[in-house]
Amino acid sequence: MPAAFIGHGNPMNALEVNRYTTAWRAFGQAVPRPRAILVVSAHWYINATAVTAMPRPRTIHDFYGFPPELFQVQYPAPGLPELATEVSDVVHPTWVGADVDSWGIDHGTWSVLAHAFPDASIPVVQLSINADKPLDHHLELGAKLAPLRDRGVLIVASGNVVHNLSGMNWKLADDGFDWAQRFDEEAKERMLTDPTEFATLDAHPDFRRAVPTPDHFIPALYLAGLAGEARSDSTDVLVDGYAYGSLSMTAYTLGMSCPHVAGVGGSSQPPASVPPDGSNI
């Protein structure tokens, strides 16, 4: 199976047709049908490493201030409880807990999969991000997940390499500040040429502005870890761009050639009443 990192941005993308969502749909159409999808989402950021292990995960609407239509979206994909055991086995001795009732499928996952796999028929399992661990840990954990690719599991990481909510400007719907572009371009160079060095981006002079909190950056480390482990597979840019000045929408694939599909439009305009740093995007 291939693997991917998706810059998911505004949850309104779940309802939009734009150049990002068009690329996500093209990705879903290009991959072989997976046995299951394992997602590392920025929005399950807790003080433990856990895997969802319920047969019917709920759709979580973990954001604020958006239109009612977005809260009505459901992604009724089944779970795959036995995959929790497989994940635990391949990452041993890292401890992984089985979550049978607390989480589900959050918007970092379903806003992307609603386009990539709209029929919601493929089992979906989420792997939490352990907030207590350093960047190198997540890079190494991503590498340990590599055997799952040989078992028909599509691994998708979902976040944003540049993600600064306090710096967002709703008027810049399809543009990025200079510092955001500098950091994203350096991240792109690492991902495409030497993904094992992706964690050292914390030394970049724009890191603190681009990554004021690590939750959205860390998912990219999982793809970088997988890429470093899969020496015969290359990474490629699926789509790139910026949103609201301080988000990068860059998405990458590993081990596949995905056709570049021309889409129109960038990120949507949220309601004016939504404070950028209070929206949980």
C-alpha positions in Angstrom: 0.0 0.0 0.0 1.1 3.6 -0.5 0.9 6.1 2.3 0.1 9.8 2.5 0.2 13.0 4.5 -2.7 15.4 3.9 -2.7 19.1 4.8 -6.4 19.2 5.8 -6.9 22.9 6.8 -10.4 24.2 7.3 -13.0 21.6 8.1 -15.3 23.3 5.6 -13.2 21.5 3.0 -15.4 18.5 3.8 -18.2 20.3 1.9 -16.1 22.1 -0.7 -14.9 21.3 -4.1 -11.6 23.0 -4.6 -8.1 22.2 -5.8 -7.3 20.5 -2.5 -10.4 18.3 -2.2 -10.1 17.5 -5.9 -6.5 16.2 -5.2 -7.7 14.1 -2.3 -10.4 12.6 -4.4 -7.8 11.7 -7.1 -5.6 10.1 -4.5 -8.5 7.9 -3.3 -9.2 6.9 -6.8 -5.6 6.0 -7.6 -4.7 3.8 -4.6 -5.6 0.1 -4.6 -8.5 -0.7 -2.4 -7.1 -1.0 1.2 -8.0 -3.6 3.7 -8.2 -0.8 6.2 -7.1 2.8 6.7 -5.0 3.8 9.6 -5.1 7.6 10.2 -2.8 9.7 12.4 -4.8 12.9 12.9 -3.6 16.1 14.5 -6.9 16.2 16.4 -6.3 13.1 18.6 -3.5 14.7 20.6 -3.4 13.1 24.1 -0.9 12.0 26.7 -0.9 8.4 25.5 -0.4 6.2 22.4 -3.7 4.6 21.6 -5.6 3.0 18.7 -9.4 3.0 18.2 -10.7 -0.5 18.7 -14.5 -0.1 18.4 -16.4 -1.8 15.6 -18.5 1.3 14.8 -16.5 4.5 15.5 -18.6 7.6 15.9 -18.1 10.8 13.8 -16.7 13.5 16.0 -17.4 17.2 15.2 -14.5 18.7 17.1 -14.7 22.3 16.0 -16.7 25.5 16.8 -18.7 28.2 15.1 -19.2 26.6 11.7 -22.5 26.2 9.8 -25.0 23.5 10.8 -24.4 21.6 7.6 -20.9 20.8 8.7 -22.2 19.4 12.1 -24.6 17.2 10.2 -21.8 15.4 8.2 -21.5 11.7 9.2 -18.7 9.4 8.1 -20.1 5.9 9.0 -17.1 3.8 8.2 -16.7 0.6 10.2 -13.8 0.1 12.6 -11.4 -2.9 12.6 -10.8 -3.9 16.2 -8.2 -6.5 15.3 -6.0 -3.9 13.7 -5.3 -2.4 17.2 -3.5 -5.7 18.0 -1.5 -5.6 14.8 -0.4 -2.0 15.5 0.6 -2.9 19.0 2.6 -5.8 17.7 4.5 -3.9 15.0 5.5 -1.0 17.2 6.6 -3.1 20.2 8.0 -2.3 22.7 6.1 1.0 22.5 3.0 0.5 24.5 -0.3 1.1 22.6 -3.7 1.2 24.4 -6.9 0.0 22.8 -9.6 2.7 22.9 -13.0 1.1 22.8 -15.3 4.0 23.7 -13.6 7.4 24.1 -12.7 8.6 20.5 -13.9 7.7 17.0 -13.3 9.5 13.7 -12.4 13.2 14.1 -12.6 15.9 11.4 -8.9 15.6 10.7 -9.8 12.2 9.3 -13.4 12.5 7.9 -13.0 15.8 6.2 -10.3 14.2 4.0 -11.8 10.7 3.7 -15.2 12.1 2.7 -13.5 13.0 -0.6 -10.9 10.3 -0.9 -13.3 7.4 0.0 -16.8 8.9 -0.1 -18.7 5.6 0.3 -17.2 5.1 3.8 -17.1 1.4 3.3 -13.4 0.8 4.2 -12.6 0.2 7.9 -11.0 3.2 9.6 -8.8 3.1 12.6 -7.1 6.1 14.3 -3.7 6.2 16.0 -3.4 8.9 18.6 -0.5 11.4 18.9 1.3 11.1 22.2 1.8 14.7 23.3 4.4 13.7 25.9 6.9 12.4 23.3 9.6 14.3 21.4 9.6 14.7 17.6 12.1 11.9 17.1 9.8 9.4 18.8 7.1 10.1 16.2 9.5 9.7 13.3 10.6 6.4 14.7 7.1 5.2 15.4 6.1 6.0 11.8 9.0 3.8 10.6 7.8 1.0 12.8 4.3 1.1 11.1 5.9 0.1 7.8 5.0 -3.6 7.9 1.3 -2.7 7.9 1.7 -1.4 4.3 2.5 -5.0 3.3 -0.8 -6.1 5.0 -3.1 -4.0 2.9 -3.3 -1.1 5.4 -3.3 2.4 3.9 -1.6 4.8 6.4 -2.7 8.4 6.1 -1.4 11.2 8.3 -3.5 14.4 8.5 -2.4 17.8 9.9 -0.7 20.9 8.5 3.1 21.4 8.3 2.5 25.1 9.0 -0.3 25.7 11.4 -0.5 29.0 13.4 -4.1 29.8 14.4 -3.3 33.0 16.1 -1.6 34.3 13.0 -4.5 33.5 10.6 -6.2 36.1 8.5 -9.5 35.0 7.0 -9.1 37.4 4.1 -6.0 35.6 2.8 -7.9 32.5 1.8 -5.3 31.3 -0.7 -2.0 32.9 0.4 0.8 32.4 2.8 3.0 34.8 4.8 6.7 34.9 3.8 7.7 33.0 7.0 5.1 30.3 6.3 6.3 29.8 2.8 10.0 29.7 3.8 9.3 27.0 6.4 7.0 25.0 4.1 9.5 25.0 1.3 12.3 23.8 3.6 10.0 21.0 4.9 9.2 20.1 1.3 12.9 19.8 0.5 13.4 17.5 3.5 10.4 15.3 2.7 11.4 14.8 -0.9 15.1 14.3 -0.5 15.9 13.2 3.1 12.8 12.5 5.1 14.9 11.0 8.0 15.9 14.6 8.8 12.4 15.9 9.0 12.4 16.1 12.8 15.4 18.5 12.6 13.2 21.2 11.2 12.8 22.3 14.8 16.1 24.1 14.3 14.7 26.2 11.4 14.5 29.9 12.2 10.8 30.0 11.3 9.9 26.9 13.3 8.4 28.7 16.3 6.1 30.8 14.1 5.2 27.9 11.8 4.7 25.4 14.6 3.7 27.2 17.8 2.1 23.9 18.9 3.3 20.6 17.5 0.0 18.8 17.1 -0.5 19.5 13.4 3.2 19.2 12.5 3.7 15.8 14.1 1.5 13.8 11.6 4.0 14.7 8.8 6.7 12.9 10.9 4.8 9.6 10.5 5.0 9.8 6.7 8.6 10.9 6.9 9.4 7.9 9.1 7.6 5.6 6.6 9.5 7.2 3.8 12.8 6.7 5.5 12.0 3.1 6.0 10.9 2.5 2.4 14.1 3.2 0.5 12.7 1.9 -2.8 9.6 4.2 -2.6 9.8 7.9 -3.3 7.7 10.8 -1.9 5.8 13.1 -4.2 3.8 16.3 -3.7 0.1 15.6 -4.2 -1.0 19.3 -3.9 0.4 22.4 -2.3 -0.6 25.9 -1.4 -1.5 28.1 1.6 -4.5 29.2 3.5 -5.2 32.3 5.6 -1.6 33.3 5.6 -0.5 30.9 8.4 -1.5 27.5 7.2 0.2 25.3 4.6 -2.0 22.9 2.6 0.9 20.8 1.2 0.1 17.1 0.9 2.5 14.2 0.0 2.2 10.7 -1.2 4.6 7.8 -0.7 5.0 4.9 -3.1 2.6 5.9 -5.8 2.2 8.2 -8.8 -1.0 10.2 -8.4 -2.2 12.1 -11.5 -2.2 15.9 -10.9 -5.8 16.9 -11.4 -6.6 20.6 -12.0 -9.0 21.9 -9.4 -10.4 25.4 -9.0 -10.4 27.7 -6.0 -8.6 27.6 -2.7 -9.8 27.4 0.9 -13.3 28.7 1.7 -14.3 31.7 3.7 -15.6 30.8 7.2 -18.3 32.9 8.8 -17.0 36.3 9.9 -18.1 35.6 13.4 -15.7 32.7 13.8 -12.5 33.7 15.6 -9.6 32.0 13.8 -7.9 30.9 17.0 -11.1 29.6 18.5 -12.3 27.4 15.7 -10.1 24.3 16.3 -9.3 23.8 12.7 
